[in-house]
Amino acid sequence: MKAESVNGVNLPKEHIAVHKRQLAERITIPRDGVMIDATVGYGGHSFLFGENLGPDGMILGLDVDESCITRAHINLSGLACKVILIRENFARINEVAEKNRIEKADLILADLGFCSPQVSDPKKGLSFTENMPLDMRLDDRLETTAADIVNRSDEKYLADLIYRLGQDRASRRIARFIVDNRREGEITTTGQLAAIVCRALRKPAKAGKNRIHPATRTFQALRIAVNDELGNLKKLVEAAPDLLRKNGFIAIISFHSLEDAIVKENFRQNQKSGIYQIVTKKPITAKRTEIKDNPGARSAKLRIASRN
């Protein structure tokens, strides 16, 4: 995938934001409203709502990936509303909002998936189909990489991690194979790790139609651990009620059951406490036509709640 470059930052081709139609059908914000896009990415969701914001409206966009911030600046530059983009994790949403004098928001949106170009970025080390450095940091300012975990953790820790965050029942066998293989030298690339997992599971790298790659769950576990994705999500949903104005919306798009469970339980508890009204009784999933145009939407689940 060929990339552009702006100020030395590589900018891969566009990413298609998921559930845009479903969001637009269920959420409206006033022309002078405030949207906090907790995962601005390339700005697809921000542009969707920003088109209806006037000069008194505002978008505050957060992302940990510098290349996403740079691309979002370009894609959102034509909007009439004020746009502020900050390279920061959404776990610190309260601090960022306070620094930018935002007391209340009409919409907090988080798309928990990563941009498809990030998977093909060799610096990220997210792909199990291409050989890349075993990194997996979405924020390159983080200290611990996937290689650090794979090469320094004991077998039990690895097994527990792959089982808990990857939900792979073969976690103990995978961990044993990892430890056995690293005795011959450090595991430093995604290709090495993917091949080890395939051998552990006795499955070919090229899975059959509609079957996931054997290393998918192991890679998911490591990525979640490296980026503390579940811990950061819990901080986001816990902070949201204080930031939302009355009748404001929170919308979260998750991509696996661990994320969705956190969102579902938070919304349920807040509705029980009279803080939220759940808009989506069940998570909204992509239609076949959207999946055809955007395969990344296949596992996306959208949940929406409004502030009482």
Buried (B, 14 or more C-beta within 10 A) or exposed (E): EEEEEEEEBBBBEBBBBBBBEBBBEBBEBEEEBBBBBBBBBBBBBBBBBBEBBEEEBBBBBBBBBBBBBBBBBEBBEEBBBBBBBBBBBBBBBBEBBEEBEBEBBBBBBBBBBBBBBBBBBBEBBBBBBBBBBBBBBBBEEBEBBBBEBBBEBEBEEBBBBBBBBBBBEBBBBBBBBBBEBBEEEEBBBBBBBBBBBBBBBEBEBEBEEEEEBBBBBBBBBBBBBBBBBBEBBBBBBBBBBEBBEEEBBBBBBBBBEBBBEBBBEBBEEBBEEEBBBBBBEEBBBBEEEBBEEBEBBEBBBBBBBBBB
